[in-house]
Amino acid sequence: MSLHPTRQMPITLRTQSKTDVRTQFSALCYRYSKDKPEILLITSRRSGRWILPKGWPIDGQTPGQTALTEAWEEAGVIGKPSEQCIGLFSYSKTTDPDGSLPCLGLVFPIKVKSLTKDFPEAGQRRRQWFRPKKAATRVSEPELAQILRHFDPGRLLR
């Protein structure tokens, strides 16, 4: 992956301490269409922003397996996870109307085999395929946009 400088967004701790930063595992779900990669984005339930499926660590699962579990629950993805973290990004996770947690999202590629119509959060989110550069313009987080813009599945470890 080509790494180009990007503006790192500062993590806002506000009333939290440094130990309150949380980690979630994000699924960069991809497929090939006409020999070119496409990335699946979904909308968040609250704001409708375009995001990657992501969630908290799951006991007994690897980070890649957790990313796949989240991709299934949030987008109906059936696929093969990679355990190769290809980047991370910072964001604030809204926890209630008055609060948020500073988070780091670790990104794990998922090669999509198929999408199902019936999955736990169907009807709560939209999902759409984008070419990497277009996907990068849809997300809010600059670091995530950089990861998406330069994503090349051919460079993943086999």
C-alpha positions in Angstrom: 0.0 0.0 0.0 1.3 3.4 -0.9 1.4 5.7 2.2 1.0 9.4 1.5 1.0 12.0 4.3 -2.5 12.8 5.5 -3.7 15.1 8.2 -4.0 13.1 11.4 -7.1 14.1 13.4 -6.5 14.6 17.1 -8.3 12.4 19.5 -10.6 14.4 21.8 -10.5 13.0 25.3 -12.6 15.8 26.9 -13.6 14.3 30.3 -12.1 10.9 29.6 -8.6 9.8 30.5 -6.1 8.4 28.1 -7.0 4.9 29.3 -10.6 5.5 28.1 -9.7 5.3 24.4 -11.5 2.2 22.9 -10.6 0.0 20.0 -13.0 -1.4 17.4 -12.3 -3.8 14.5 -13.5 -2.5 11.1 -14.3 -4.6 8.1 -13.1 -3.3 4.7 -15.3 -5.5 2.6 -14.2 -5.8 -1.0 -14.9 -7.6 -4.3 -13.8 -7.4 -7.9 -16.1 -6.0 -10.6 -14.8 -5.9 -14.1 -11.4 -6.7 -12.8 -11.4 -3.6 -10.5 -11.8 -3.6 -6.7 -15.0 -2.2 -5.1 -15.5 -1.4 -1.4 -18.8 -1.9 0.4 -19.9 1.0 2.6 -22.9 1.0 4.9 -24.8 3.8 6.6 -24.7 4.4 10.3 -28.0 3.9 12.1 -28.1 7.3 13.8 -26.7 9.8 11.3 -26.9 7.9 8.0 -23.2 8.7 7.3 -21.2 6.2 5.1 -19.0 4.0 7.3 -17.3 0.6 7.4 -18.9 -2.2 9.5 -17.2 -2.2 12.9 -17.5 -3.4 16.4 -16.0 -4.1 19.8 -13.6 -7.1 20.2 -15.4 -10.4 20.7 -14.1 -12.9 23.2 -12.7 -16.0 21.5 -12.5 -14.4 18.1 -9.5 -13.0 16.3 -9.7 -9.3 15.1 -10.3 -10.5 11.5 -13.1 -12.9 12.7 -14.6 -10.1 14.7 -14.6 -7.8 11.7 -16.3 -10.5 9.7 -18.9 -11.0 12.4 -19.7 -7.2 12.3 -19.8 -7.2 8.5 -22.4 -10.1 8.7 -24.5 -8.4 11.4 -24.4 -4.9 9.8 -24.3 -5.7 6.1 -25.1 -9.3 5.4 -21.6 -10.1 4.2 -20.4 -13.7 3.7 -16.7 -13.7 3.1 -13.2 -14.5 4.0 -11.4 -12.3 6.6 -7.7 -11.4 6.7 -5.8 -11.1 9.9 -3.6 -8.4 8.3 -4.5 -5.0 9.8 -4.0 -2.5 6.9 -4.4 0.7 8.9 -6.2 2.5 11.6 -8.3 5.7 12.0 -9.6 7.8 14.9 -13.2 8.8 15.5 -15.7 9.6 18.2 -18.4 7.0 18.9 -21.7 8.4 20.1 -22.8 6.5 23.2 -25.9 8.5 24.1 -27.4 11.9 23.2 -24.9 13.7 25.4 -21.8 11.6 25.2 -19.2 10.0 23.0 -16.1 7.9 23.4 -12.7 8.4 21.6 -12.1 5.3 19.5 -9.5 3.8 17.2 -10.7 1.6 14.3 -8.3 -1.1 13.2 -9.1 -2.0 9.6 -9.2 -5.7 8.4 -9.9 -6.6 4.8 -12.8 -9.1 4.1 -13.0 -10.7 0.6 -16.8 -10.8 0.0 -18.2 -14.0 -1.5 -21.8 -12.9 -1.3 -24.3 -10.6 0.4 -27.5 -11.9 2.0 -30.8 -10.0 2.1 -31.7 -11.3 5.5 -29.2 -10.3 8.3 -29.6 -8.9 11.8 -29.5 -5.1 10.9 -31.3 -5.3 7.5 -33.7 -2.4 7.3 -31.6 -0.3 9.6 -28.8 0.5 7.2 -28.2 1.0 3.5 -25.2 -0.6 1.7 -23.5 0.3 -1.5 -20.5 -0.7 -3.5 -17.9 2.0 -4.5 -14.6 2.1 -6.3 -11.8 2.9 -3.7 -11.4 6.6 -4.7 -15.2 7.2 -4.6 -15.5 5.4 -1.3 -12.8 7.7 0.1 -14.9 10.7 -0.7 -18.0 9.3 1.1 -16.5 8.8 4.6 -15.9 11.5 7.2 -12.7 10.4 8.8 -9.5 11.6 6.9 -7.4 8.6 7.9 -10.1 6.2 6.8 -10.4 8.0 3.5 -6.6 7.6 3.0 -6.9 3.9 3.6 -9.8 3.5 1.2 -8.2 5.7 -1.5 -5.1 3.6 -1.6 -6.6 0.1 -1.0 -5.1 -2.5 -3.3 -6.3 -6.1 -2.6 -3.5 -7.4 -4.7 -0.9 -6.2 -2.2 -2.4 -8.2 0.8 -0.4 -10.9 2.3 -1.5 -14.3 1.1 
